[in-house]
């Protein structure tokens, strides 16, 4: 991986971005994108859009290609501070509650990060009924070590966001683990594509987007796609790797880390976009995997497809183990190959490309 691009990935993963609180990570994206774009702008929703204009070769209007990865990650929100200084919380996005118990957390306050831990009563103190019941968020709290409410309120405000303790962890065999791989690896991939296209002639107007609020309803993709009005849109997200014990390949396919990006096909995917992605992968020796999805995908691709009168949409995914946990794991090679595939795709699209199924 290119040195500056690797530093960009680490900074993305070390910067907080719960849904609705994405501004800090968007500044990281802006700094990386600016040297490679003709224009970088933000909209009122908080989406960051880098634009690379077509290399003009005629009078025809260039197709508009949108590449999108969502920068928001799962988080928690402070809802109440009790008399003893404990923080009561509710989720931002879809957490599996047992995964949170015992996790080191960070509260992102107006004066800086405050460390905390997520807990509930010790197992010795649980009643038999409580032991047999899945805990709910009202059963949990975050302990920042405050002696009382006054001290906690001097640091923390209602509505502050919380994340798992952030950080990049290298693993064996080219793997890496961190909270927020979903979907900062997608953001990395689309903006690495922008870098790879530097000084390459383009027959399209390229819009590379770091979208917001995907985890709470694909919201940033809906607004940014409406504003861009793309001819073609490709979302890059993560998908479940099934190379772990107990994974059900019959349900979501045979997907493994290090096997290359996953190209989706199904109702959410324009067949011509799918064919062009597969052809681009084959022609450029990009390892790739296929996955079918017979319904809306639950990714930014769904919102992009339905923008205005409809967009020819594709979906690429990075295989991800342990999704929606603080230990999400990916293969770095899959990110690199995905950006190579997107680069090849963008270079083969022109005004004559047919997107009608």
Secondary structure, DSSP 4 states (H G I P E B T S, - for coil): --HHHHHHHHHHHTS--BTT--HHHHHHHHHHHHTT-SEEEE-TT--EEEEE-----SSSPPEEEEEEEE--B-EEEEEEE-TTSPEEEEEES---HHHHTT-EEEEEETTEEEEEEEE-S-GGG--HHHHTS---GGG-EEE---SSHHHHHTT--TT-EEEEPP--EE-GGGEEE-TTHHHHHHHHHHHHHHHHTTT---SEEEEEEEE---TTTSHHHHHHHHHH--SEEEEEEEEE---STT--HHHH----TTS-EEEEEETTS-HHHHHHHHHHHHHTT--EEEEEESS--SSHHHHHHTSTT--EEEEEEEEEBSTTSTT-EEEHHHHHHHHHHHHHHHHH--TT-----
